[in-house]
Amino acid sequence: MKRIISMTFLIIVLLSNTVYAHTNLTTSSPMDGEEVNGEVYEIVLEFNTRIETTSTIKVFDETEEEVSLTTQVDDNVMVGGFMSPLTHGTYTVEWKIIGADGHPMQGTYSFMVRKGELENPAVSEEPKEIPEASIEDLVEKPVVQVIEDSSKIASNDVLVVILVILFTIAGGFLGWIIGRRKNT
C-alpha cells in the first residue's frame, strides 16, 4: 500500500510540472523603466509561448487617462499601435493575455517619453504640402481574427487532471483489494 501511495505521489509530482509552465512576458518595447528620447508609435510585447487573439493592451498617461490604441496579436507577439505618437510624460502599460496553456496572465510596467525641445522653434512661412491620400488609404481596414476551437484551450491541464484522477482511483482500488486480501 505504501508503494502505491508513493508511486501515485511521484506521478502527480512529475505531471504537475506542465501545470506551472505559464506564459510570461519576455521582451517589451519600450522596456520597463526605459526613458525614450523620441516618438513612440507602438508598444510591442513578446511572450515565451503563443497567446490568444483575445489578449489586450491598455496604456495610461500620468493622469491615469487611457490612451487610444489598436491591438494586433500574431503568435507570441502583441502590438499596440497609437493613432499619433505619445507626448512627453510617463506611461503605464497594462497587458492581459491567455497563454497557450489556457491560463490568463496579466502584468503592468511603465516607461517615460522625453521629447527634446527644438533648437529653433521659428515657424516657417512656407506652407507645407500635404500629400493627397486616396479614400481607400483613409478607411480603416477590417481586422481578421481567427477563432480557435475551444477544445484546444487548456488541453494540457485537462489531460493532467484526468490522469491524476485516474491514478488516484486506480491506487485506491488497488489498496482496497490488497486490504481485503489481508483480512480474509
N, C-alpha and C positions, 0 to 999 in steps of 0.2 A: 504494500500500500504506500509506503514511504517513497518507493522508487517511482510509482505512478505519479504521485504528487510532485515529486522533484522533476520528472520529465515534463509534466504539464506546465510547471512554473518556468522551466528552461525554454520551452517552446513559446510561451507568452512573452518572455523577455526578448527572445530573438526576433519575433514577429513585430514587436512594438517599435522597433527602430524605424519602420516605414511610416508610422503614425507621426513621428516627430520631424519628418523631412518637410517642413513648411517652406513656402516660397518667401524669399527675402529680397529686399532691395539691394542690388549690388553696386550700381553706379547711378549718379544723377548729374544733370547739367541744367542749371548751375548746381554746384555741390552745396552740402550743408555748411553754413557759415561763410561761404565764399562772398567776396566783395567784387562785383562785376563792374568794370570801368568801361561802359559802353551800353549798347542797346540789347535788350533781351526780348526776343520774339517768340521763344518757346521754352517749355520745360520738357526735358527728356528723362524718363525713369526707366532703368533696365533692371530686370529681376532675374533670379537664378533658374527659374522654370517658366514655362508657358503660363500666361494669365488669361482669364476670361475677358471677352469683349465688353462685358458689363462693368468693368473696372472704371474708376473715376479719379480725376484730379480736381482739386479746388485750390485756388490761390487767393490769399487775403492780403490787403495792404496794411499799413501801420494803423489805420483807423478801424481795422477788422472788417472792412468792406470787401465783398467778394469781387474779384476781377474776372470779367467775362473771358472765357476761352473755349476752344473746341478740342475735344479729346479723340484721339485715334489710338487703337491698340493693334499691334502686329506681333504675334507670337509672344515674346517675353519683353517687348518694349512698348511703353505707353508715352505718347507725345501729346502735350497740351499746347496749342498754338493761340497766340493773342492776336486780336484784330489790329492793334497798334503796339509799338514797343512799350515796355514798362517805364514809368517815370522814376525819378530819383526817390529812394526810400528803401525800407525794409519790408520784405515779403515773406509770408508763411505759406508753405505748400502742405496740403493735406491730401494723402492718397488712400484709396480703399480699393482692394483687389480681391478676387477669388483666384487662388492659385491652382495649379494642375492637380494638387492633392485634394481640392474641393474645400479647403479651409479659407474663410475670409481673413484677410490680414489688413492692417492699416498702419499708417505712420505719419509723422509730420517732421518737417525741418524748415529752416529759414535761411535766407540769403539777403544780401544788400546790393542795390543798384546805385552806383555813383556815376552820374553824368557830369563830365567836365564842362566848365563854362567856356564859351567861345572866346578866343582872344580878341577878335574884332567883331563885336556884335552889330556893327553898322548894317543896315538893311540896304540891299542892292536896289537901285532904281529900276533896273530892267525887270520886266515881268517874266516870271518863269513859265516855260512851256509845259503844259500838262499833256502827257501823251494820251491819245484817244484810245479807248478800250471798247471792244465790241460788247454788245449786251450779253453775249454768252460768257465773256470773262467776268462780268459783274454779278451774274447769277450764281449763287452757291450751288455746287454740285451735290447731289444726294449721296449720303454715305451708305454703303452696302455693308451690313453686318451679318456674319454667318452665325446662325443659331445652332448651337451644338446640341446633340442628343443628350437629354438629361440622364440617360442611363450611363453615360461615360463619366459623369461627375462623381467624384469621390469613390470610384470603383475599388481603389486600393484599400480604403478604410473599410468598406463593406466586406471585402474579402477577409481582411484581418479579423473583424468582429465575428464573422461566420466561423472561421477556423478556430478562434478561441472558444466560442460556444460549443462547437463540435468536440474539441479536445476535452473540454470540461465535462461534457455529458459522457463521453467515452470513458474518461478517467473515473467518474463517479459510478458508472455502470460496472466497470471492471472491479472497482473497490467493493461494490455491493456483492458481486459474485464471489469474490475472494472471501469476504466476511461470512457469507452463507456457507461456504465450504468448510470454513474453520469451525462453525457452530454445529455442523452435522457430523 
